[in-house]
Amino acid sequence: MVVCVTVFPMIRIRNLTFAYGGGPPLFEGFDLEIAPGEAWSVIGPSGCGKSTLLYLLAGLKRPLKGEVLIAGVRVARPRPQTGLVLQDHGLLPWATVGENAGLGLVIRKFYGPDGRHAPAGPPVGPEEGKRRVDGWLERLGILALKDHYPAQLSKGQRQRTAMARTMVLEPDILLMDEPFSALDAHIREDLRGEVMGLQQGSDRTLVIVTHDIEEAIFLGEKLLVLKRGINEKARVIPNGLAGDPDFRTRPPFQEIYSRLRTLLELGS
């Protein structure tokens, strides 16, 4: 006997319409599906709706029409299993690196495993919390800075702290909004590698917003290109170069790069 198992897309956007304050819509009748464990880059000109799409996925904004579903459940509010990393690190200046990294666990302990602010499973105890915090600080190369304050850190170290704070919560979806755009080139390159290192071998779904074509190619197995104006149809480019440290030297690179440039110029 063959047993059929229904596998939901991790993210499904159906007939999405969204606009700000009575202005023209950024999205209208927009559909998109993202499979579990996929890494997507979202790229487009300024004002095209990249960050808005991320906030819709995070449950921080709501569609005017249509719906966003995650694991088959309609998103009506922020969900505890979704992690969000922003360009502005959002660290508490009076808290150490270790305290900032563990902040989400402290907040979840306050609410308890209610299924709304924290996952409904067993709460994370102090020993497990310390193990997670130290483990992610070590993996991101900043464990030695655990007792430092944000003012004592470089921009790259602050962004690593923000990433650790999110990863400590073990999200099944990681949303990142231009997290490296304010960093120097060599730091940006290092952190891109860190993100792909975190992604590879995991079943986490990654959606990262960027304005950088090379960054989009390195980080996304699928490239979603948005345009200025109304986005009615998802323009998606498959990309086999994601995570390849030598992606710029591979034969498909110029083809994908040129295709992205063309779509961005047409949609500007």
TANOR-V251471 format. One record per backbone hydrogen bond with DSSP energy under -1.0 kcal/mol. NH is the residue of the N-H (numbers start at 1). CO is the residue of the C=O. Records with the same first field share a line. If there is no record, write none. Layout:
BEGIN
NH=CO, CO
END
This chain:
BEGIN
11=34
12=69
13=32
14=67
16=30
17=65
18=27
23=20
26=18
27=18
28=231
30=16
32=13
34=11
38=35
40=206
41=222
42=208
43=224
48=45
53=49
54=50
55=51
56=52
57=53
58=54
60=55
61=55
64=17
65=17
67=14
69=12
70=73
71=10
73=70
75=68
82=79
83=173
85=175
95=92
97=148
98=146
100=96
101=97
102=98
103=100
106=102
107=103
108=104
109=105
110=106
111=107
112=108
114=112
115=118
129=125
130=126
131=127
132=128
133=129
134=130
135=131
136=132
137=133
138=134
139=135
140=136
141=138
142=137
145=142
146=143
148=145
152=149
153=150
158=154
159=155
160=156
161=157
162=158
163=159
164=160
165=161
166=162
167=163
168=164
169=166
170=167
172=81
173=81
174=205
175=83
176=207
177=85
178=209
183=180
188=184
189=185
190=186
191=187
192=188
193=189
194=190
195=191
196=192
197=193
198=194
199=195
200=196
202=199
205=172
206=38
207=174
208=40
209=176
210=42
216=212
217=213
218=214
219=215
220=216
221=39
222=39
223=237
224=41
225=235
226=43
228=267
231=26
237=223
239=221
243=218
244=241
247=244
249=246
250=247
253=250
256=252
257=253
258=254
259=255
260=256
261=257
262=258
263=259
264=260
265=261
266=262
267=263
END
